[in-house]
Amino acid sequence: MAKSHKPVVWFPFAAGGTVIAFCIPVIVLLTFLAALGNVPAGLSYEKMHAFAGNGLGKLIIFGVVALSLWSSAHRLRCTCYDFGIRADTLVATVLYIAAIVLSIAAAMFLLRI
Amino acid sequence: MSRNPLIREVPPTSWYFRHPLYLRYMSREITSIFIGAYCVLLVVGLQRLAAGPAAWEGFVTALQSPASIVFQFLCLVAAFYHAATWFNATQKAMPLQIGEDFVPGNVISGAHYAAWAVLSVVVLFFTGVF
């Protein structure tokens, strides 16, 4: 039976799409409030540091960020193709590497907190 | 005997102007640009958080620049549009059968919207928005 590497790409993509739909709007709402000058109490350094300092908090943040990055990379790849950029292998390589590098960076920053 | 295969010429950069449905599809595609950029911002925020209180305060202050407000607003619209279209699609993507009958599509999408609202309210509550 022919083996496909697609499930490896598709599982985090689908999970990321779900995470983006459920979590990203409220996170953007929080930073939008902060941008308008009404910084939510939960975005203070103490609160954020306490949340990211806790193991479960680290896991939640990493899960949301890494899955959203992967899903966005995959969607951007499709978007590039749909807008007529047909160098798919190059686009896919650049975007997936960017998503992996940024996910590793996120993990490293989290471990430093 | 020769048969002419159907070859449709599809302009690769302007095909989506041919039908309103394609434009709707592309409008959802474009949200990925903002979501992707916002994810990069989240990683930058984590770096600032790890760098200490002064760096974090600087990050929050930088969020309040006019360019950032515009960016945040566009991301907000993109995020809500992405979420709404995602939840609307769930009834097609995962139809649910109980016994002989399929659960109505509106119930599946509605359950997602309800869960989304509850999760968002919980996050807003714990971050002290209300």
gemmi code that builds the backbone of each chain (N, CA, C; Angstrom):
import gemmi

chains = {
    "A": [
        ("MET", (0.839, -1.198, 0.000), (0.000, 0.000, 0.000), (0.875, 1.249, 0.000)),
        ("ALA", (0.503, 2.182, -0.831), (1.302, 3.416, -0.912), (1.225, 4.173, 0.413)),
        ("LYS", (2.375, 4.629, 0.843), (2.385, 5.407, 2.078), (2.369, 6.890, 1.728)),
        ("SER", (1.692, 7.657, 2.558), (1.604, 9.093, 2.324), (2.108, 9.821, 3.568)),
        ("HIS", (2.818, 10.904, 3.333), (3.255, 11.702, 4.492), (2.184, 12.718, 4.864)),
        ("LYS", (1.066, 12.717, 4.140), (0.064, 13.765, 4.352), (-0.524, 13.813, 5.767)),
        ("PRO", (-0.795, 12.654, 6.408), (-1.362, 12.753, 7.759), (-0.503, 13.572, 8.714)),
        ("VAL", (0.834, 13.480, 8.544), (1.747, 14.218, 9.431), (1.541, 15.720, 9.279)),
        ("VAL", (1.276, 16.144, 8.033), (1.046, 17.564, 7.777), (-0.374, 17.941, 8.151)),
        ("TRP", (-1.310, 17.022, 7.867), (-2.716, 17.356, 8.019), (-3.205, 17.366, 9.458)),
        ("PHE", (-2.673, 16.474, 10.296), (-3.192, 16.466, 11.665), (-2.945, 17.796, 12.367)),
        ("PRO", (-1.677, 18.288, 12.404), (-1.478, 19.594, 13.068), (-2.186, 20.724, 12.343)),
        ("PHE", (-2.412, 20.564, 11.027), (-3.139, 21.610, 10.290), (-4.587, 21.701, 10.777)),
        ("ALA", (-5.249, 20.551, 10.853), (-6.648, 20.538, 11.288), (-6.759, 20.967, 12.755)),
        ("ALA", (-5.835, 20.450, 13.584), (-5.841, 20.837, 14.998), (-5.596, 22.336, 15.117)),
        ("GLY", (-4.679, 22.847, 14.295), (-4.368, 24.278, 14.321), (-5.552, 25.114, 13.890)),
        ("GLY", (-6.281, 24.672, 12.875), (-7.459, 25.409, 12.429), (-8.486, 25.522, 13.548)),
        ("THR", (-8.666, 24.414, 14.283), (-9.600, 24.414, 15.410), (-9.118, 25.355, 16.511)),
        ("VAL", (-7.820, 25.278, 16.814), (-7.256, 26.146, 17.853), (-7.391, 27.616, 17.457)),
        ("ILE", (-7.103, 27.917, 16.182), (-7.220, 29.309, 15.719), (-8.662, 29.778, 15.874)),
        ("ALA", (-9.622, 28.919, 15.466), (-11.024, 29.322, 15.531), (-11.475, 29.564, 16.965)),
        ("PHE", (-11.057, 28.671, 17.892), (-11.539, 28.786, 19.272), (-10.748, 29.804, 20.098)),
        ("CYS", (-9.444, 29.885, 19.900), (-8.607, 30.648, 20.831), (-8.113, 31.996, 20.308)),
        ("ILE", (-7.787, 32.078, 19.007), (-7.135, 33.296, 18.517), (-8.040, 34.537, 18.612)),
        ("PRO", (-9.368, 34.443, 18.281), (-10.169, 35.671, 18.360), (-10.122, 36.337, 19.738)),
        ("VAL", (-10.222, 35.556, 20.800), (-10.240, 36.176, 22.132), (-8.841, 36.711, 22.488)),
        ("ILE", (-7.789, 36.035, 22.005), (-6.430, 36.530, 22.267), (-6.209, 37.852, 21.533)),
        ("VAL", (-6.675, 37.925, 20.271), (-6.545, 39.185, 19.522), (-7.366, 40.270, 20.218)),
        ("LEU", (-8.545, 39.892, 20.727), (-9.381, 40.871, 21.435), (-8.613, 41.464, 22.624)),
        ("LEU", (-7.884, 40.604, 23.356), (-7.111, 41.071, 24.515), (-6.023, 42.057, 24.089)),
        ("THR", (-5.259, 41.691, 23.023), (-4.178, 42.593, 22.604), (-4.747, 43.847, 21.939)),
        ("PHE", (-5.945, 43.714, 21.332), (-6.578, 44.898, 20.737), (-6.985, 45.874, 21.844)),
        ("LEU", (-7.533, 45.331, 22.934), (-7.868, 46.187, 24.080), (-6.612, 46.870, 24.608)),
        ("ALA", (-5.507, 46.103, 24.687), (-4.237, 46.667, 25.156), (-3.771, 47.759, 24.196)),
        ("ALA", (-3.947, 47.521, 22.885), (-3.525, 48.503, 21.881), (-4.321, 49.801, 22.037)),
        ("LEU", (-5.598, 49.682, 22.444), (-6.441, 50.870, 22.614), (-6.182, 51.570, 23.944)),
        ("GLY", (-5.257, 51.010, 24.753), (-4.908, 51.663, 26.011), (-5.575, 51.059, 27.236)),
        ("ASN", (-6.571, 50.165, 27.019), (-7.214, 49.488, 28.159), (-6.533, 48.141, 28.370)),
        ("VAL", (-5.313, 48.165, 28.924), (-4.569, 46.913, 29.073), (-5.283, 46.034, 30.100)),
        ("PRO", (-5.776, 44.833, 29.688), (-6.451, 43.953, 30.654), (-5.498, 43.582, 31.796)),
        ("ALA", (-6.059, 43.438, 32.995), (-5.236, 43.115, 34.164), (-4.419, 41.855, 33.939)),
        ("GLY", (-4.991, 40.902, 33.194), (-4.316, 39.632, 32.940), (-3.086, 39.755, 32.061)),
        ("LEU", (-2.909, 40.905, 31.399), (-1.729, 41.083, 30.545), (-0.595, 41.791, 31.283)),
        ("SER", (-0.746, 41.996, 32.606), (0.358, 42.591, 33.364), (1.515, 41.591, 33.402)),
        ("TYR", (2.722, 42.109, 33.627), (3.893, 41.222, 33.637), (3.741, 40.126, 34.686)),
        ("GLU", (3.270, 40.503, 35.879), (3.159, 39.523, 36.972), (2.221, 38.376, 36.590)),
        ("LYS", (1.037, 38.734, 36.054), (0.039, 37.721, 35.707), (0.536, 36.839, 34.552)),
        ("MET", (1.090, 37.482, 33.519), (1.572, 36.720, 32.360), (2.726, 35.813, 32.754)),
        ("HIS", (3.632, 36.357, 33.588), (4.800, 35.595, 34.007), (4.375, 34.407, 34.865)),
        ("ALA", (3.379, 34.633, 35.723), (2.890, 33.545, 36.576), (2.246, 32.455, 35.715)),
        ("PHE", (1.473, 32.868, 34.705), (0.788, 31.892, 33.843), (1.807, 31.096, 33.025)),
        ("ALA", (2.774, 31.821, 32.416), (3.766, 31.149, 31.562), (4.820, 30.427, 32.399)),
        ("GLY", (4.882, 30.734, 33.700), (5.866, 30.086, 34.556), (5.413, 28.717, 35.028)),
        ("ASN", (4.094, 28.494, 34.931), (3.498, 27.257, 35.389), (3.533, 26.234, 34.248)),
        ("GLY", (3.786, 24.968, 34.565), (3.946, 23.940, 33.525), (2.750, 23.820, 32.605)),
        ("LEU", (1.541, 23.839, 33.190), (0.325, 23.727, 32.383), (0.180, 24.953, 31.478)),
        ("GLY", (0.514, 26.126, 32.042), (0.453, 27.366, 31.258), (1.387, 27.304, 30.060)),
        ("LYS", (2.608, 26.823, 30.313), (3.589, 26.683, 29.218), (3.029, 25.784, 28.116)),
        ("LEU", (2.424, 24.653, 28.550), (1.895, 23.678, 27.595), (0.768, 24.296, 26.759)),
        ("ILE", (-0.122, 25.051, 27.445), (-1.243, 25.675, 26.733), (-0.715, 26.696, 25.725)),
        ("ILE", (0.210, 27.561, 26.186), (0.740, 28.596, 25.294), (1.454, 27.957, 24.103)),
        ("PHE", (2.287, 26.939, 24.394), (3.024, 26.300, 23.301), (2.064, 25.637, 22.314)),
        ("GLY", (1.059, 24.950, 22.857), (0.085, 24.285, 21.989), (-0.617, 25.272, 21.074)),
        ("VAL", (-1.088, 26.368, 21.651), (-1.812, 27.363, 20.856), (-0.894, 27.976, 19.806)),
        ("VAL", (0.308, 28.388, 20.223), (1.213, 29.084, 19.299), (1.710, 28.142, 18.197)),
        ("ALA", (2.194, 26.940, 18.581), (2.788, 26.044, 17.588), (1.742, 25.542, 16.592)),
        ("LEU", (0.562, 25.143, 17.092), (-0.473, 24.639, 16.180), (-0.980, 25.755, 15.261)),
        ("SER", (-1.138, 26.973, 15.818), (-1.595, 28.093, 14.993), (-0.561, 28.418, 13.924)),
        ("LEU", (0.728, 28.371, 14.292), (1.795, 28.640, 13.330), (1.761, 27.629, 12.193)),
        ("TRP", (1.640, 26.351, 12.544), (1.658, 25.307, 11.526), (0.459, 25.437, 10.582)),
        ("SER", (-0.714, 25.660, 11.175), (-1.919, 25.813, 10.371), (-1.810, 27.037, 9.463)),
        ("SER", (-1.272, 28.144, 10.008), (-1.127, 29.357, 9.200), (-0.154, 29.131, 8.059)),
        ("ALA", (0.944, 28.406, 8.330), (1.932, 28.137, 7.288), (1.288, 27.359, 6.151)),
        ("HIS", (0.491, 26.342, 6.521), (-0.157, 25.517, 5.507), (-1.186, 26.328, 4.707)),
        ("ARG", (-1.935, 27.178, 5.437), (-2.938, 28.007, 4.747), (-2.271, 29.047, 3.860)),
        ("LEU", (-1.156, 29.616, 4.333), (-0.443, 30.606, 3.515), (0.092, 29.963, 2.238)),
        ("ARG", (0.519, 28.691, 2.369), (0.990, 27.961, 1.187), (-0.126, 27.876, 0.146)),
        ("CYS", (-1.336, 27.504, 0.604), (-2.481, 27.412, -0.303), (-2.822, 28.791, -0.858)),
        ("THR", (-2.744, 29.829, 0.007), (-3.070, 31.193, -0.424), (-2.110, 31.640, -1.524)),
        ("CYS", (-0.818, 31.352, -1.336), (0.179, 31.715, -2.356), (-0.163, 31.056, -3.684)),
        ("TYR", (-0.523, 29.764, -3.616), (-0.856, 29.037, -4.847), (-2.081, 29.664, -5.509)),
        ("ASP", (-3.090, 29.976, -4.700), (-4.324, 30.532, -5.243), (-4.124, 31.917, -5.846)),
        ("PHE", (-3.109, 32.644, -5.361), (-2.839, 33.967, -5.927), (-1.884, 33.878, -7.110)),
        ("GLY", (-1.551, 32.663, -7.523), (-0.798, 32.496, -8.757), (0.695, 32.262, -8.587)),
        ("ILE", (1.157, 32.126, -7.323), (2.568, 31.806, -7.105), (2.698, 30.288, -7.175)),
        ("ARG", (3.226, 29.788, -8.279), (3.173, 28.348, -8.515), (4.462, 27.624, -8.123)),
        ("ALA", (5.385, 28.335, -7.487), (6.611, 27.676, -7.011), (6.297, 27.001, -5.676)),
        ("ASP", (5.426, 25.978, -5.733), (4.861, 25.411, -4.507), (5.904, 24.791, -3.594)),
        ("THR", (6.866, 24.066, -4.171), (7.876, 23.401, -3.338), (8.671, 24.434, -2.545)),
        ("LEU", (9.059, 25.510, -3.212), (9.832, 26.567, -2.546), (8.998, 27.227, -1.442)),
        ("VAL", (7.764, 27.606, -1.798), (6.876, 28.267, -0.834), (6.650, 27.362, 0.380)),
        ("ALA", (6.343, 26.075, 0.103), (6.071, 25.134, 1.193), (7.297, 24.984, 2.085)),
        ("THR", (8.476, 24.851, 1.470), (9.702, 24.680, 2.252), (9.933, 25.886, 3.155)),
        ("VAL", (9.838, 27.092, 2.575), (10.086, 28.312, 3.351), (9.088, 28.430, 4.502)),
        ("LEU", (7.789, 28.235, 4.204), (6.769, 28.445, 5.229), (6.832, 27.390, 6.329)),
        ("TYR", (7.036, 26.118, 5.947), (7.092, 25.071, 6.970), (8.329, 25.244, 7.849)),
        ("ILE", (9.463, 25.602, 7.227), (10.671, 25.815, 8.030), (10.449, 26.991, 8.986)),
        ("ALA", (9.824, 28.061, 8.475), (9.539, 29.222, 9.331), (8.668, 28.799, 10.516)),
        ("ALA", (7.635, 27.985, 10.243), (6.729, 27.553, 11.319), (7.484, 26.709, 12.346)),
        ("ILE", (8.363, 25.822, 11.868), (9.117, 24.957, 12.790), (10.089, 25.788, 13.627)),
        ("VAL", (10.824, 26.709, 12.954), (11.798, 27.543, 13.664), (11.095, 28.404, 14.721)),
        ("LEU", (9.962, 29.014, 14.346), (9.247, 29.872, 15.296), (8.678, 29.052, 16.453)),
        ("SER", (8.242, 27.811, 16.174), (7.730, 26.960, 17.256), (8.846, 26.613, 18.240)),
        ("ILE", (10.034, 26.291, 17.695), (11.177, 25.978, 18.568), (11.557, 27.221, 19.391)),
        ("ALA", (11.539, 28.385, 18.720), (11.853, 29.636, 19.418), (10.852, 29.859, 20.558)),
        ("ALA", (9.554, 29.634, 20.270), (8.519, 29.815, 21.302), (8.800, 28.890, 22.489)),
        ("ALA", (9.173, 27.621, 22.203), (9.463, 26.676, 23.270), (10.658, 27.146, 24.103)),
        ("MET", (11.681, 27.665, 23.428), (12.878, 28.134, 24.149), (12.548, 29.320, 25.044)),
        ("PHE", (11.749, 30.274, 24.529), (11.381, 31.438, 25.341), (10.561, 30.983, 26.557)),
        ("LEU", (9.653, 30.036, 26.327), (8.808, 29.553, 27.415), (9.655, 28.887, 28.501)),
        ("LEU", (10.677, 28.142, 28.083), (11.519, 27.435, 29.061), (12.361, 28.412, 29.868)),
        ("ARG", (12.585, 29.614, 29.308), (13.378, 30.630, 30.023), (12.550, 31.346, 31.083)),
        ("ILE", (11.206, 31.272, 30.953), (10.344, 32.029, 31.873), (10.238, 31.294, 33.213)),
    ],
    "B": [
        ("MET", (-9.894, 8.230, -34.656), (-10.918, 8.982, -33.916), (-10.247, 9.862, -32.867)),
        ("SER", (-10.536, 11.086, -32.914), (-9.938, 11.950, -31.886), (-11.034, 12.700, -31.139)),
        ("ARG", (-10.831, 12.725, -29.892), (-11.767, 13.495, -29.078), (-11.022, 14.687, -28.519)),
        ("ASN", (-11.680, 15.819, -28.559), (-11.026, 16.997, -27.987), (-11.248, 17.027, -26.492)),
        ("PRO", (-10.174, 16.889, -25.732), (-10.366, 16.990, -24.282), (-10.756, 18.415, -23.912)),
        ("LEU", (-11.533, 18.511, -22.874), (-11.945, 19.846, -22.419), (-10.769, 20.510, -21.712)),
        ("ILE", (-10.272, 21.568, -22.279), (-9.200, 22.317, -21.626), (-9.734, 23.710, -21.310)),
        ("ARG", (-9.840, 23.980, -20.037), (-10.301, 25.309, -19.649), (-9.084, 26.158, -19.357)),
        ("GLU", (-9.018, 27.307, -19.967), (-7.937, 28.233, -19.645), (-8.282, 28.926, -18.336)),
        ("VAL", (-7.439, 28.739, -17.337), (-7.692, 29.373, -16.047), (-6.571, 30.367, -15.765)),
        ("PRO", (-6.883, 31.658, -15.761), (-5.826, 32.626, -15.454), (-5.370, 32.472, -14.003)),
        ("PRO", (-4.098, 32.176, -13.763), (-3.666, 31.821, -12.412), (-3.752, 32.954, -11.387)),
        ("THR", (-3.730, 34.218, -11.852), (-3.718, 35.295, -10.851), (-5.046, 36.040, -10.754)),
        ("SER", (-6.007, 35.733, -11.625), (-7.255, 36.511, -11.561), (-8.504, 35.643, -11.652)),
        ("TRP", (-8.342, 34.315, -11.465), (-9.476, 33.403, -11.640), (-10.612, 33.692, -10.671)),
        ("TYR", (-10.263, 34.234, -9.499), (-11.286, 34.374, -8.455), (-12.252, 35.528, -8.710)),
        ("PHE", (-11.978, 36.340, -9.764), (-12.945, 37.386, -10.101), (-14.095, 36.849, -10.946)),
        ("ARG", (-13.996, 35.557, -11.316), (-14.992, 35.012, -12.233), (-16.334, 34.715, -11.580)),
        ("HIS", (-16.330, 34.523, -10.287), (-17.572, 34.146, -9.619), (-17.549, 34.682, -8.186)),
        ("PRO", (-18.672, 35.223, -7.703), (-18.692, 35.761, -6.328), (-18.275, 34.722, -5.280)),
        ("LEU", (-18.599, 33.441, -5.575), (-18.255, 32.381, -4.631), (-16.739, 32.262, -4.478)),
        ("TYR", (-16.019, 32.430, -5.592), (-14.553, 32.372, -5.540), (-14.008, 33.535, -4.703)),
        ("LEU", (-14.674, 34.688, -4.822), (-14.223, 35.857, -4.050), (-14.402, 35.612, -2.556)),
        ("ARG", (-15.510, 34.941, -2.214), (-15.738, 34.613, -0.799), (-14.672, 33.652, -0.302)),
        ("TYR", (-14.340, 32.673, -1.149), (-13.283, 31.724, -0.805), (-11.963, 32.464, -0.581)),
        ("MET", (-11.635, 33.383, -1.503), (-10.364, 34.097, -1.390), (-10.353, 35.048, -0.194)),
        ("SER", (-11.520, 35.629, 0.138), (-11.550, 36.531, 1.289), (-11.201, 35.753, 2.555)),
        ("ARG", (-11.590, 34.463, 2.585), (-11.224, 33.656, 3.740), (-9.747, 33.290, 3.675)),
        ("GLU", (-9.248, 33.035, 2.458), (-7.831, 32.722, 2.294), (-6.954, 33.859, 2.821)),
        ("ILE", (-7.387, 35.106, 2.546), (-6.583, 36.272, 2.924), (-6.447, 36.380, 4.442)),
        ("THR", (-7.447, 35.873, 5.190), (-7.337, 35.964, 6.652), (-6.085, 35.241, 7.142)),
        ("SER", (-5.607, 34.226, 6.381), (-4.432, 33.473, 6.830), (-3.198, 34.366, 6.910)),
        ("ILE", (-3.151, 35.423, 6.086), (-1.995, 36.338, 6.123), (-1.954, 37.035, 7.488)),
        ("PHE", (-3.119, 37.508, 7.934), (-3.169, 38.232, 9.209), (-2.956, 37.283, 10.393)),
        ("ILE", (-3.561, 36.087, 10.307), (-3.387, 35.127, 11.400), (-1.915, 34.734, 11.500)),
        ("GLY", (-1.279, 34.486, 10.344), (0.143, 34.125, 10.332), (1.002, 35.221, 10.939)),
        ("ALA", (0.749, 36.470, 10.527), (1.523, 37.594, 11.059), (1.281, 37.735, 12.558)),
        ("TYR", (0.036, 37.504, 12.973), (-0.284, 37.627, 14.397), (0.431, 36.548, 15.209)),
        ("CYS", (0.554, 35.349, 14.658), (1.278, 34.270, 15.343), (2.739, 34.662, 15.557)),
        ("VAL", (3.334, 35.326, 14.561), (4.718, 35.799, 14.706), (4.780, 36.810, 15.854)),
        ("LEU", (3.775, 37.693, 15.913), (3.718, 38.678, 17.005), (3.641, 37.981, 18.365)),
        ("LEU", (2.886, 36.870, 18.433), (2.777, 36.121, 19.697), (4.145, 35.596, 20.136)),
        ("VAL", (4.939, 35.095, 19.158), (6.270, 34.580, 19.492), (7.159, 35.730, 19.978)),
        ("VAL", (7.046, 36.895, 19.316), (7.803, 38.073, 19.763), (7.405, 38.420, 21.198)),
        ("GLY", (6.103, 38.375, 21.488), (5.612, 38.660, 22.833), (6.202, 37.705, 23.861)),
        ("LEU", (6.313, 36.420, 23.507), (6.907, 35.437, 24.428), (8.368, 35.783, 24.698)),
        ("GLN", (9.073, 36.215, 23.641), (10.481, 36.596, 23.800), (10.588, 37.777, 24.762)),
        ("ARG", (9.693, 38.764, 24.603), (9.703, 39.958, 25.466), (9.363, 39.572, 26.913)),
        ("LEU", (8.428, 38.623, 27.061), (8.028, 38.184, 28.402), (9.207, 37.508, 29.095)),
        ("ALA", (9.964, 36.705, 28.318), (11.114, 36.005, 28.896), (12.242, 36.967, 29.229)),
        ("ALA", (12.259, 38.144, 28.558), (13.373, 39.085, 28.743), (13.207, 39.966, 29.982)),
        ("GLY", (12.052, 39.879, 30.666), (11.898, 40.613, 31.918), (10.832, 41.687, 31.881)),
        ("PRO", (10.526, 42.270, 33.059), (9.415, 43.226, 33.188), (9.542, 44.446, 32.276)),
        ("ALA", (10.761, 45.018, 32.167), (10.920, 46.229, 31.352), (10.634, 45.920, 29.883)),
        ("ALA", (11.147, 44.774, 29.408), (10.934, 44.384, 28.016), (9.447, 44.171, 27.747)),
        ("TRP", (8.748, 43.536, 28.721), (7.313, 43.281, 28.553), (6.530, 44.586, 28.503)),
        ("GLU", (6.869, 45.515, 29.415), (6.184, 46.815, 29.408), (6.401, 47.517, 28.067)),
        ("GLY", (7.633, 47.414, 27.547), (7.950, 48.018, 26.248), (7.119, 47.414, 25.133)),
        ("PHE", (6.908, 46.088, 25.214), (6.110, 45.381, 24.209), (4.664, 45.869, 24.244)),
        ("VAL", (4.109, 45.976, 25.472), (2.712, 46.418, 25.602), (2.574, 47.867, 25.126)),
        ("THR", (3.572, 48.699, 25.427), (3.536, 50.090, 24.950), (3.605, 50.142, 23.425)),
        ("ALA", (4.476, 49.272, 22.842), (4.615, 49.252, 21.374), (3.312, 48.832, 20.693)),
        ("LEU", (2.499, 48.024, 21.414), (1.210, 47.602, 20.853), (0.297, 48.804, 20.618)),
        ("GLN", (0.557, 49.908, 21.359), (-0.371, 51.037, 21.314), (-0.039, 52.057, 20.229)),
        ("SER", (0.936, 51.747, 19.353), (1.239, 52.664, 18.252), (0.091, 52.621, 17.240)),
        ("PRO", (-0.124, 53.719, 16.488), (-1.227, 53.749, 15.519), (-1.171, 52.581, 14.524)),
        ("ALA", (0.021, 52.263, 14.016), (0.145, 51.159, 13.056), (-0.287, 49.852, 13.703)),
        ("SER", (0.083, 49.690, 14.984), (-0.277, 48.469, 15.692), (-1.792, 48.379, 15.894)),
        ("ILE", (-2.422, 49.532, 16.189), (-3.880, 49.521, 16.392), (-4.577, 49.071, 15.108)),
        ("VAL", (-4.119, 49.584, 13.961), (-4.699, 49.191, 12.670), (-4.483, 47.692, 12.441)),
        ("PHE", (-3.246, 47.245, 12.702), (-2.920, 45.819, 12.509), (-3.785, 44.931, 13.404)),
        ("GLN", (-3.896, 45.335, 14.679), (-4.699, 44.552, 15.623), (-6.157, 44.486, 15.185)),
        ("PHE", (-6.663, 45.629, 14.664), (-8.051, 45.663, 14.231), (-8.266, 44.711, 13.048)),
        ("LEU", (-7.327, 44.755, 12.068), (-7.437, 43.864, 10.908), (-7.353, 42.403, 11.341)),
        ("CYS", (-6.469, 42.117, 12.302), (-6.336, 40.747, 12.815), (-7.619, 40.319, 13.514)),
        ("LEU", (-8.236, 41.269, 14.240), (-9.481, 40.961, 14.955), (-10.569, 40.561, 13.957)),
        ("VAL", (-10.729, 41.354, 12.896), (-11.727, 41.052, 11.864), (-11.403, 39.700, 11.222)),
        ("ALA", (-10.113, 39.497, 10.865), (-9.697, 38.248, 10.206), (-9.955, 37.056, 11.119)),
        ("ALA", (-9.642, 37.206, 12.412), (-9.790, 36.093, 13.350), (-11.260, 35.714, 13.521)),
        ("PHE", (-12.142, 36.717, 13.641), (-13.564, 36.419, 13.812), (-14.156, 35.832, 12.527)),
        ("TYR", (-13.715, 36.347, 11.370), (-14.208, 35.826, 10.094), (-13.742, 34.382, 9.914)),
        ("HIS", (-12.476, 34.126, 10.248), (-11.957, 32.762, 10.140), (-12.734, 31.821, 11.054)),
        ("ALA", (-12.968, 32.274, 12.300), (-13.661, 31.421, 13.272), (-15.088, 31.130, 12.804)),
        ("ALA", (-15.806, 32.180, 12.357), (-17.205, 32.000, 11.954), (-17.293, 31.044, 10.764)),
        ("THR", (-16.417, 31.224, 9.758), (-16.469, 30.352, 8.589), (-16.078, 28.921, 8.965)),
        ("TRP", (-15.150, 28.791, 9.915), (-14.733, 27.458, 10.382), (-15.914, 26.737, 11.048)),
        ("PHE", (-16.605, 27.466, 11.946), (-17.726, 26.828, 12.659), (-18.879, 26.535, 11.699)),
        ("ASN", (-19.093, 27.423, 10.705), (-20.146, 27.151, 9.722), (-19.826, 25.901, 8.907)),
        ("ALA", (-18.519, 25.647, 8.702), (-18.119, 24.499, 7.884), (-18.180, 23.188, 8.662)),
        ("THR", (-18.208, 23.258, 10.007), (-18.137, 22.018, 10.797), (-19.280, 21.074, 10.462)),
        ("GLN", (-20.472, 21.643, 10.165), (-21.627, 20.765, 9.906), (-21.441, 19.973, 8.614)),
        ("LYS", (-20.615, 20.508, 7.675), (-20.332, 19.767, 6.446), (-19.144, 18.828, 6.660)),
        ("ALA", (-18.188, 19.277, 7.462), (-16.940, 18.527, 7.635), (-17.123, 17.325, 8.551)),
        ("MET", (-17.962, 17.469, 9.577), (-18.177, 16.325, 10.464), (-19.654, 16.132, 10.776)),
        ("PRO", (-20.392, 15.596, 9.785), (-21.801, 15.298, 10.041), (-21.911, 14.218, 11.125)),
        ("LEU", (-22.896, 14.370, 11.980), (-23.032, 13.480, 13.135), (-24.334, 12.702, 13.020)),
        ("GLN", (-24.197, 11.375, 13.075), (-25.385, 10.531, 12.942), (-25.690, 9.887, 14.284)),
        ("ILE", (-26.932, 10.028, 14.726), (-27.349, 9.346, 15.950), (-28.496, 8.418, 15.580)),
        ("GLY", (-28.274, 7.110, 15.716), (-29.281, 6.140, 15.281), (-29.454, 6.231, 13.779)),
        ("GLU", (-30.699, 6.425, 13.322), (-30.982, 6.497, 11.898), (-30.782, 7.897, 11.341)),
        ("ASP", (-30.860, 8.895, 12.228), (-30.959, 10.274, 11.748), (-29.642, 11.031, 11.902)),
        ("PHE", (-29.463, 11.965, 10.984), (-28.339, 12.885, 11.114), (-28.759, 14.060, 12.000)),
        ("VAL", (-27.847, 14.471, 12.858), (-28.104, 15.657, 13.675), (-28.152, 16.860, 12.733)),
        ("PRO", (-29.167, 17.749, 12.876), (-29.258, 18.907, 11.978), (-27.959, 19.726, 12.000)),
        ("GLY", (-27.576, 20.205, 10.816), (-26.330, 20.955, 10.683), (-26.254, 22.157, 11.599)),
        ("ASN", (-27.398, 22.863, 11.755), (-27.394, 24.061, 12.595), (-27.040, 23.735, 14.038)),
        ("VAL", (-27.433, 22.528, 14.472), (-27.138, 22.138, 15.862), (-25.625, 21.956, 16.033)),
        ("ILE", (-24.979, 21.328, 15.022), (-23.535, 21.096, 15.108), (-22.780, 22.426, 15.121)),
        ("SER", (-23.121, 23.308, 14.153), (-22.454, 24.615, 14.125), (-22.785, 25.415, 15.374)),
        ("GLY", (-24.049, 25.350, 15.794), (-24.482, 26.102, 16.973), (-23.733, 25.669, 18.220)),
        ("ALA", (-23.497, 24.347, 18.350), (-22.763, 23.847, 19.516), (-21.343, 24.407, 19.521)),
        ("HIS", (-20.738, 24.500, 18.326), (-19.392, 25.076, 18.237), (-19.402, 26.547, 18.642)),
        ("TYR", (-20.402, 27.290, 18.135), (-20.498, 28.709, 18.496), (-20.667, 28.861, 20.009)),
        ("ALA", (-21.490, 28.004, 20.599), (-21.739, 28.094, 22.047), (-20.448, 27.820, 22.815)),
        ("ALA", (-19.723, 26.768, 22.407), (-18.466, 26.427, 23.085), (-17.462, 27.566, 22.932)),
        ("TRP", (-17.447, 28.167, 21.748), (-16.544, 29.292, 21.468), (-16.867, 30.470, 22.389)),
        ("ALA", (-18.174, 30.776, 22.513), (-18.591, 31.894, 23.353), (-18.207, 31.638, 24.808)),
        ("VAL", (-18.467, 30.398, 25.292), (-18.151, 30.075, 26.691), (-16.647, 30.203, 26.934)),
        ("LEU", (-15.842, 29.610, 26.022), (-14.387, 29.668, 26.176), (-13.890, 31.121, 26.191)),
        ("SER", (-14.428, 31.932, 25.260), (-13.989, 33.324, 25.174), (-14.349, 34.085, 26.445)),
        ("VAL", (-15.565, 33.858, 26.947), (-15.993, 34.559, 28.170), (-15.122, 34.133, 29.355)),
        ("VAL", (-14.790, 32.831, 29.429), (-13.933, 32.343, 30.516), (-12.557, 33.010, 30.453)),
        ("VAL", (-11.986, 33.082, 29.239), (-10.668, 33.721, 29.081), (-10.755, 35.196, 29.472)),
        ("LEU", (-11.799, 35.890, 29.011), (-11.945, 37.312, 29.328), (-12.131, 37.506, 30.825)),
        ("PHE", (-12.851, 36.556, 31.464), (-13.065, 36.654, 32.916), (-11.740, 36.504, 33.662)),
        ("PHE", (-10.950, 35.487, 33.267), (-9.701, 35.236, 33.988), (-8.624, 36.276, 33.695)),
        ("THR", (-8.770, 37.008, 32.586), (-7.798, 38.061, 32.325), (-8.286, 39.406, 32.857)),
        ("GLY", (-9.410, 39.376, 33.560), (-9.854, 40.573, 34.264), (-10.514, 41.621, 33.396)),
        ("VAL", (-11.013, 41.222, 32.206), (-11.702, 42.198, 31.359), (-13.058, 42.553, 31.981)),
        ("PHE", (-13.703, 41.535, 32.591), (-14.909, 41.816, 33.376), (-15.067, 40.791, 34.480)),
    ],
}
model = gemmi.Model(1)
for chain_id, residues in chains.items():
    chain = gemmi.Chain(chain_id)
    for i, (resn, *xyz) in enumerate(residues, 1):
        res = gemmi.Residue()
        res.name, res.seqid = resn, gemmi.SeqId(i, " ")
        for name, pos in zip(("N", "CA", "C"), xyz):
            atom = gemmi.Atom()
            atom.name, atom.element = name, gemmi.Element(name[0])
            atom.pos, atom.b_iso = gemmi.Position(*pos), 0.0
            res.add_atom(atom)
        chain.add_residue(res)
    model.add_chain(chain)
structure = gemmi.Structure()
structure.add_model(model)
structure.setup_entities()
